[in-house]
Every structure is written in structure tokens, then in C-alpha cells.
Amino acid sequence: MTKTFWLSFCDPKKPKAQRFLGACLVDVTEAEADDAALEIARRFPRAQHGAEWIAAATRKAHQTGCNPGGEVLAIAVPTDHPMAAKYPRNQLLSKQALEAIAPIMTAGD
């Protein structure tokens, strides 16, 4: 089993217009989630079920060089979602790069 995650990174300490650090898509295998589960159980015994998948996604982003640090928002993306195929994997994408792939919608849209 493999799951795809959209990771968005920000630094809340920066000025509002500079907080977004980039986003990436990573694919995580069940084996990677199982490896992360051991660390999650040791460090965060009250973690919610499924946290190992997010930990594995964040770890994968770090290993592939697409994790710039800061805070991370992780969203599971269905592998058959039509937008998932448009984005490269394991690559940090700037706002401009994301806009070039697909226009970003805001709450007012």
C-alpha cells in the first residue's frame, strides 16, 4: 500500500507575505509508515492512529531534500485524484511553480 501526501511548509515567524516556504507531494509506502510508527510510539505515546503516515511523509520530504523546515501541514491525497498526477514528486515547489502547474484558489474564489 502506498499513500500520497501534500506537504505545505511555512514559517509563522516571518512577515505574512514571506511565511510560505513551499509545498511538495511525496509517496509513502506502508513499510516507511511502519518504520515511522516505532519512533512515534516511543516519542509520542498518545499520538493519534495514522500519525505514522504523516511522520513518514515528513521524513521522506527531508530525505529527498524538499523539506525546507518550519511548520508542516500534511494532507492525504487520493492516488486517483486528477490533480495528483500534475505535480512532480519529491520536489519543493514555490508559489510561482505551483501557479504554473495549476492556479491557486483562495477562500474568496
C-alpha positions as CSV (number, residue, x, y, z in Angstrom):
1,M,0.0,0.0,0.0
2,T,1.2,3.5,-0.9
3,K,-0.3,6.8,0.2
4,T,0.4,10.2,-1.3
5,F,0.7,13.3,0.8
6,W,0.7,17.0,0.0
7,L,3.0,18.8,2.4
8,S,2.9,22.6,2.8
9,F,5.6,24.4,4.8
10,C,5.5,27.7,6.5
11,D,7.5,29.9,9.0
12,P,4.9,31.8,11.1
13,K,7.7,34.0,12.5
14,K,8.3,35.6,9.1
15,P,6.3,38.6,7.8
16,K,2.9,37.5,6.4
17,A,3.9,37.7,2.7
18,Q,7.1,35.5,3.4
19,R,5.6,32.7,5.5
20,F,5.0,30.2,2.8
21,L,8.2,28.2,2.2
22,G,6.9,25.8,-0.4
23,A,5.0,22.6,-0.9
24,C,5.6,19.1,-2.2
25,L,4.0,15.8,-2.9
26,V,5.5,12.6,-1.6
27,D,4.5,9.0,-1.9
28,V,4.9,6.9,1.3
29,T,4.9,3.1,1.4
30,E,3.4,1.0,4.2
31,A,7.0,-0.1,5.1
32,E,8.0,3.5,5.6
33,A,5.0,4.2,7.8
34,D,5.7,1.0,9.8
35,D,9.3,2.3,10.4
36,A,7.9,5.7,11.5
37,A,5.4,4.0,13.8
38,L,8.2,2.7,16.0
39,E,9.5,6.2,16.6
40,I,6.1,7.7,17.0
41,A,5.2,5.1,19.7
42,R,8.4,5.9,21.5
43,R,8.3,9.7,21.3
44,F,4.6,10.4,21.3
45,P,2.7,7.6,23.1
46,R,-0.6,9.5,22.8
47,A,-0.3,10.1,19.1
48,Q,-3.5,9.6,17.0
49,H,-3.8,6.5,14.9
50,G,-2.4,7.2,11.5
51,A,0.3,9.7,12.7
52,E,2.9,7.3,11.4
53,W,1.9,8.1,7.8
54,I,2.4,11.8,8.4
55,A,5.7,11.2,10.2
56,A,6.9,9.0,7.3
57,A,5.8,11.7,4.7
58,T,7.7,14.4,6.6
59,R,10.7,12.1,6.9
60,K,10.6,11.4,3.2
61,A,10.4,15.1,2.3
62,H,13.5,15.6,4.5
63,Q,15.4,12.7,2.9
64,T,14.6,13.9,-0.6
65,G,15.6,17.5,0.1
66,C,12.1,19.0,-0.3
67,N,11.6,19.9,3.3
68,P,12.7,23.5,4.0
69,G,11.9,23.3,7.7
70,G,9.3,25.3,9.5
71,E,5.8,24.1,10.3
72,V,4.2,21.5,8.1
73,L,0.6,20.8,7.0
74,A,0.0,17.3,5.7
75,I,-3.0,16.3,3.6
76,A,-3.5,12.8,2.3
77,V,-4.3,12.9,-1.4
78,P,-6.2,10.1,-3.1
79,T,-3.9,8.4,-5.6
80,D,-6.6,8.6,-8.2
81,H,-7.2,12.4,-7.7
82,P,-6.8,14.1,-11.1
83,M,-4.6,16.9,-9.7
84,A,-2.2,14.4,-8.1
85,A,-0.7,13.5,-11.5
86,K,0.1,17.1,-12.4
87,Y,2.6,17.7,-9.6
88,P,6.1,16.2,-9.5
89,R,7.0,14.1,-6.5
90,N,9.8,14.8,-4.0
91,Q,10.4,18.4,-5.2
92,L,9.9,21.6,-3.2
93,L,7.7,23.8,-5.3
94,S,7.5,27.6,-4.8
95,K,4.2,29.5,-5.1
96,Q,5.2,30.5,-8.6
97,A,5.9,26.9,-9.6
98,L,2.5,25.8,-8.1
99,E,0.7,28.6,-10.0
100,A,2.4,27.5,-13.3
101,I,1.0,24.0,-12.8
102,A,-2.5,25.0,-11.7
103,P,-3.9,28.3,-10.4
104,I,-4.1,28.5,-6.7
105,M,-7.6,29.2,-5.4
106,T,-8.2,31.3,-2.4
107,A,-11.1,31.4,0.1
108,G,-12.7,34.2,-1.9
109,D,-12.8,32.1,-5.1
